[in-house]
Amino acid sequence: MVRALIIVDVQNDFCEGGALGVDGGSAAAAGIARLLGSEEGAAFSTVLATQDWHIEPGSHFSAEPDFVDSWPVHCVAGTPGAALAPALAEARGHVDALVRKGRYEAAYSGFEGRVVSAEETDRPEPGPSDELPGAPLAAWLRSRDVTELSVVGIATDFCVRATVLDALREGFDVTLLAGLTAAVHPENVPTVLEELRAAGAVIA
């Protein structure tokens, strides 16, 4: 079995003080960084970090957000808010690739994103009708014979949830490391975890 770690959206705008900061975001980032530096972290064959990378995501941005389907402006491509949170940035050497999503759409799931190489991160951003750079995440993982995924990150009840569900639909065995996540609406986390468990994820 080949096992990978997916770190979902551990970005400045989703940590405390960011445009869409959630309580516990910085603590999750620090915990993930410790995992990456541990013996357990070294067991992953590959590590990917997803990034919200918005340019014009339509109604995903709103001046009057409902915090369910619409949100304040956040994680705009190339801005400090879209960068990896400091604790994770310090552990960047353990991250093999980035997965950027949501340039022209909401894109909650990492499986809606593309894996970008170091060279591709420096290229001009594509226009709305241009082909996106990089490989689709599921295809990239399969090309490396990955069959098992562990998932961590922000936010438990939105992008983490969507990434886990899509990973299961794609046929991967999925473990959610719930202690290394943070939620927009913490009161909803028990329901979310039960949904993911019922869909086939292991909650650890």
C-alpha positions as CSV (number, residue, x, y, z in Angstrom):
1,M,0.0,0.0,0.0
2,V,1.3,3.4,-1.0
3,R,0.2,6.2,1.4
4,A,0.0,9.9,0.8
5,L,-0.8,12.9,3.0
6,I,-3.1,15.7,1.8
7,I,-2.9,19.0,3.7
8,V,-6.0,21.0,2.9
9,D,-5.9,24.8,2.6
10,V,-3.6,25.6,5.6
11,Q,-3.3,29.2,4.4
12,N,-2.9,32.6,6.1
13,D,-6.5,33.7,5.3
14,F,-7.9,30.6,7.0
15,C,-5.9,31.0,10.2
16,E,-6.6,33.5,13.0
17,G,-6.3,37.0,11.8
18,G,-6.9,36.1,8.2
19,A,-9.7,37.2,6.0
20,L,-11.6,34.1,6.8
21,G,-9.8,32.9,9.9
22,V,-11.1,30.0,11.9
23,D,-10.4,29.3,15.6
24,G,-7.7,26.6,15.8
25,G,-6.3,27.2,12.3
26,S,-2.8,28.1,13.6
27,A,-2.8,25.2,16.0
28,A,-3.7,22.8,13.2
29,A,-0.9,24.3,11.1
30,A,1.6,23.8,14.0
31,G,0.4,20.2,14.6
32,I,0.7,19.3,10.9
33,A,4.2,20.7,10.9
34,R,5.1,18.5,13.8
35,L,3.6,15.5,12.0
36,L,5.7,16.2,8.9
37,G,8.9,16.3,11.0
38,S,8.1,13.0,12.8
39,E,8.7,9.4,12.1
40,E,5.0,9.0,11.3
41,G,5.3,11.8,8.8
42,A,8.3,10.3,7.1
43,A,6.2,7.2,6.4
44,F,4.1,9.0,3.8
45,S,5.3,8.3,0.2
46,T,4.3,11.8,-0.8
47,V,2.8,15.0,0.8
48,L,0.7,17.5,-1.0
49,A,-0.7,20.8,0.2
50,T,-3.9,22.3,-1.4
51,Q,-4.4,26.0,-1.8
52,D,-7.5,28.0,-2.5
53,W,-6.2,30.2,-5.3
54,H,-9.0,32.5,-6.4
55,I,-9.0,35.0,-9.2
56,E,-12.6,35.4,-10.2
57,P,-14.7,32.7,-8.4
58,G,-18.0,34.4,-9.1
59,S,-20.7,34.2,-6.3
60,H,-18.2,32.4,-4.0
61,F,-17.2,35.9,-3.0
62,S,-19.8,38.2,-1.5
63,A,-20.0,41.6,0.2
64,E,-22.8,40.0,2.4
65,P,-21.6,36.4,2.8
66,D,-23.8,33.7,4.4
67,F,-20.7,31.6,5.5
68,V,-22.3,28.6,3.9
69,D,-22.3,29.2,0.1
70,S,-20.7,32.7,-0.1
71,W,-17.7,34.1,1.7
72,P,-15.6,37.3,2.2
73,V,-12.9,37.8,-0.3
74,H,-10.1,35.3,0.6
75,C,-7.0,33.5,-0.8
76,V,-6.7,35.7,-3.8
77,A,-4.0,34.2,-6.1
78,G,-0.6,35.5,-5.4
79,T,-1.5,37.5,-2.2
80,P,-0.1,36.9,1.3
81,G,-3.5,35.5,2.4
82,A,-3.2,32.7,-0.1
83,A,0.3,31.7,1.1
84,L,0.8,28.7,3.3
85,A,0.5,29.5,7.0
86,P,3.9,30.2,8.7
87,A,4.2,26.9,10.6
88,L,3.5,25.0,7.4
89,A,5.7,27.2,5.3
90,E,8.6,26.4,7.7
91,A,8.0,22.7,7.0
92,R,7.7,23.3,3.2
93,G,10.6,21.0,2.6
94,H,8.5,18.1,3.5
95,V,5.8,19.0,1.0
96,D,6.3,17.5,-2.4
97,A,3.8,19.5,-4.5
98,L,1.0,22.1,-4.3
99,V,-2.5,21.6,-5.5
100,R,-4.2,24.9,-6.6
101,K,-7.9,25.1,-6.9
102,G,-10.7,27.6,-7.4
103,R,-9.2,30.2,-9.8
104,Y,-12.6,30.7,-11.5
105,E,-15.0,28.7,-9.3
106,A,-15.6,27.8,-5.7
107,A,-13.7,24.5,-5.7
108,Y,-14.0,23.2,-2.1
109,S,-12.4,19.8,-2.8
110,G,-8.7,19.3,-3.5
111,F,-9.8,16.9,-6.2
112,E,-11.1,19.9,-8.2
113,G,-7.6,21.2,-8.2
114,R,-4.4,20.6,-10.2
115,V,-1.0,19.6,-9.0
116,V,1.5,22.2,-9.9
117,S,5.3,21.9,-10.2
118,A,7.7,24.5,-9.0
119,E,8.1,25.8,-12.5
120,E,4.3,26.1,-12.9
121,T,4.0,28.2,-9.7
122,D,6.0,30.9,-11.3
123,R,4.1,31.1,-14.6
124,P,1.5,33.8,-15.3
125,E,-2.0,32.8,-14.2
126,P,-4.3,31.3,-16.9
127,G,-7.3,33.2,-18.1
128,P,-10.8,31.8,-17.6
129,S,-10.9,30.1,-20.9
130,D,-7.3,28.8,-20.8
131,E,-6.2,25.3,-20.0
132,L,-5.2,25.0,-16.3
133,P,-1.6,24.1,-15.5
134,G,-0.8,20.8,-13.8
135,A,-2.3,17.3,-13.5
136,P,-5.7,16.5,-11.9
137,L,-5.1,15.4,-8.3
138,A,-6.6,11.9,-8.7
139,A,-4.6,11.1,-11.8
140,W,-1.4,12.4,-10.2
141,L,-1.9,10.2,-7.2
142,R,-2.7,7.1,-9.3
143,S,0.4,7.7,-11.5
144,R,2.4,7.2,-8.2
145,D,0.5,4.1,-7.2
146,V,-1.1,5.8,-4.2
147,T,-4.0,3.8,-2.7
148,E,-4.3,5.3,0.8
149,L,-4.7,8.9,1.8
150,S,-4.5,10.7,5.2
151,V,-6.2,14.1,5.2
152,V,-5.7,17.1,7.5
153,G,-6.3,20.8,7.3
154,I,-8.9,23.6,7.1
155,A,-11.8,23.7,7.3
156,T,-13.2,20.4,8.7
157,D,-16.8,21.2,7.6
158,F,-16.1,22.5,4.1
159,C,-12.9,21.9,2.1
160,V,-11.6,19.0,4.3
161,R,-15.1,17.4,4.1
162,A,-15.3,17.8,0.3
163,T,-11.8,16.5,-0.2
164,V,-12.5,13.3,1.9
165,L,-15.7,12.6,0.1
166,D,-14.2,13.0,-3.3
167,A,-11.2,10.8,-2.4
168,L,-13.6,8.1,-1.3
169,R,-15.6,8.5,-4.6
170,E,-12.3,8.1,-6.5
171,G,-11.7,4.8,-4.7
172,F,-8.9,5.7,-2.3
173,D,-8.8,4.4,1.3
174,V,-9.1,7.5,3.4
175,T,-8.2,8.4,7.0
176,L,-9.1,11.8,8.4
177,L,-6.8,12.9,11.2
178,A,-9.5,14.9,12.9
179,G,-7.2,16.4,15.6
180,L,-5.2,18.2,12.9
181,T,-8.2,20.0,11.4
182,A,-10.1,23.2,12.3
183,A,-13.7,24.1,11.5
184,V,-15.7,27.2,10.4
185,H,-18.7,26.0,12.5
186,P,-17.3,23.7,15.3
187,E,-20.8,22.8,16.4
188,N,-21.3,21.0,13.1
189,V,-18.2,18.8,13.4
190,P,-19.8,15.8,15.0
191,T,-22.3,15.6,12.2
192,V,-19.6,16.0,9.6
193,L,-17.4,13.3,11.1
194,E,-20.4,10.9,11.2
195,E,-21.1,11.6,7.6
196,L,-17.5,10.9,6.6
197,R,-17.5,7.7,8.7
198,A,-20.7,6.5,7.1
199,A,-19.2,7.2,3.6
200,G,-16.3,4.9,4.4
201,A,-13.6,7.2,5.9
202,V,-11.6,6.2,9.0
203,I,-11.7,8.9,11.7
204,A,-8.5,9.0,13.7
